[in-house]
Amino acid sequence: MRGQSARRPRRSFPALSKPIDRPPPAAYALSMRPSRAPARAHGTVRTHDCPMLRLVFRLIGFLCLAVAFAALIVDGTRSIAAGTPAILPLGGTVSALAPDLFVRLHTGIATHAPLLWDPVLVTLLLLPAWLVIGVLGIVLVALTRRPRPKIGYSRR
């Protein structure tokens, strides 16, 4: 027995004995690309599709919140100094910062859309500046937050 080969014949694994059918590298790379987003209605934009746009609007939102906080501090300081509440409305702030813009805005909107000027914009311009700018900042920050991860799906 020693002279004869007592070894067992080697097993061949069927999965390894066949050549592996692999697609060409270019076709493989194309098949691994994520699929395109489903069609959307005309005019709708998802902010998570364009992260740079989301970043810009988020930055504008935080800037609005900072300006609103500064306006709140100015109104508080003026109220303490005067001894009575002294709240500067948005119209007063806009007319103080850019009087020509305020006059052009008034004439342009009042002539083309008088219903937009009187009930809507007059009410908006009479509100405190910190409130209007703060709400705008909160809305921008809330709309541009990252979408929540879907539970049960891979993040890759």
C-alpha positions in Angstrom: 0.0 0.0 0.0 2.8 2.3 0.6 4.1 2.1 -2.8 0.7 2.8 -4.3 -0.9 6.1 -3.9 -3.4 5.9 -1.1 -4.6 9.4 -1.6 -8.1 10.2 -2.3 -8.8 12.0 -5.5 -9.2 15.7 -5.1 -12.7 17.0 -5.2 -13.5 19.7 -7.6 -16.0 22.3 -6.6 -18.5 22.9 -9.3 -18.8 26.6 -8.5 -15.0 27.1 -8.8 -14.4 24.8 -11.8 -16.5 26.9 -14.1 -15.3 30.2 -15.4 -17.1 33.1 -13.9 -19.3 35.1 -16.3 -18.5 38.6 -15.5 -19.9 41.6 -17.4 -17.4 43.9 -18.9 -16.1 46.5 -16.4 -17.9 49.4 -18.1 -21.2 47.6 -18.1 -20.7 46.6 -14.5 -20.1 50.1 -13.5 -23.1 51.3 -15.3 -25.3 48.7 -13.7 -24.2 49.8 -10.2 -25.2 53.4 -10.7 -28.2 54.5 -8.6 -31.4 54.8 -10.5 -32.7 58.1 -11.5 -35.3 59.8 -9.3 -38.9 59.2 -10.3 -40.6 61.8 -12.5 -42.0 64.8 -10.6 -44.7 67.3 -11.4 -43.4 70.3 -13.3 -42.1 73.1 -11.0 -41.6 70.9 -7.9 -38.1 70.9 -6.4 -36.9 68.6 -3.7 -34.1 70.3 -1.7 -32.4 66.9 -0.9 -31.8 66.5 -4.7 -29.4 69.5 -4.7 -27.4 69.7 -1.5 -25.6 73.0 -2.5 -29.0 74.7 -2.9 -30.1 73.4 0.5 -26.9 74.7 2.0 -27.4 78.2 0.6 -31.0 78.4 1.8 -30.1 77.0 5.2 -27.4 79.7 5.5 -29.9 82.4 4.5 -32.2 81.0 7.1 -29.6 81.2 9.9 -28.7 84.7 8.8 -32.3 85.7 9.0 -32.5 84.2 12.5 -29.4 86.2 13.5 -30.8 89.5 12.1 -34.1 88.8 13.9 -32.3 88.3 17.2 -30.4 91.5 16.6 -33.6 93.4 15.8 -35.2 91.9 19.0 -32.2 93.2 21.1 -32.5 96.6 19.5 -36.3 96.8 20.2 -35.7 95.6 23.8 -33.0 98.2 24.4 -35.1 101.0 23.0 -38.0 99.8 25.1 -35.9 99.8 28.3 -34.5 103.2 27.5 -37.9 104.7 26.8 -39.7 103.0 29.7 -42.5 102.0 27.3 -42.6 99.3 24.6 -41.0 100.7 21.5 -41.3 98.2 18.7 -40.2 99.2 15.3 -42.4 97.7 12.5 -41.0 96.1 9.4 -42.2 99.0 7.3 -40.2 101.5 9.4 -37.1 99.3 9.2 -37.3 99.0 5.4 -38.0 102.7 4.9 -35.0 103.6 7.2 -32.6 101.2 5.4 -33.7 101.8 1.8 -36.2 104.7 1.4 -36.1 104.7 -2.4 -36.8 100.9 -2.5 -39.8 101.3 -0.2 -41.3 104.1 -2.4 -40.7 102.1 -5.6 -42.2 99.0 -4.0 -45.2 100.9 -2.9 -45.9 102.5 -6.2 -45.2 99.3 -8.2 -47.4 97.0 -6.2 -50.2 99.5 -5.5 -50.6 100.2 -9.3 -50.4 96.6 -10.5 -52.0 94.7 -7.7 -53.9 96.9 -5.2 -55.4 94.0 -3.4 -52.0 92.6 -2.7 -50.8 95.9 -1.3 -53.6 96.9 1.1 -54.7 93.8 3.0 -51.6 91.7 2.7 -48.4 93.8 2.6 -49.7 96.6 4.8 -50.5 94.1 7.5 -47.0 92.5 7.0 -45.3 95.9 7.2 -47.0 96.7 10.4 -45.7 93.6 12.2 -42.5 93.9 14.2 -39.4 93.4 12.1 -37.9 90.7 14.4 -41.1 88.7 14.1 -41.3 88.7 10.3 -37.6 88.0 9.8 -37.5 85.4 12.5 -40.5 83.5 11.0 -38.8 83.6 7.6 -35.6 82.2 9.1 -37.4 79.4 11.0 -39.3 78.4 7.8 -36.1 78.3 5.7 -34.2 76.3 8.3 -37.1 73.9 8.8 -37.5 73.3 5.1 -33.8 72.7 4.4 -33.1 70.1 7.1 -31.8 66.7 6.0 -34.4 64.1 5.2 -34.8 61.5 7.9 -33.2 58.1 7.1 -35.7 55.5 6.2 -35.9 52.7 8.7 -35.1 49.3 7.3 -33.1 50.6 4.3 -29.4 50.6 3.8 -27.8 54.1 3.8 -25.3 53.1 1.2 
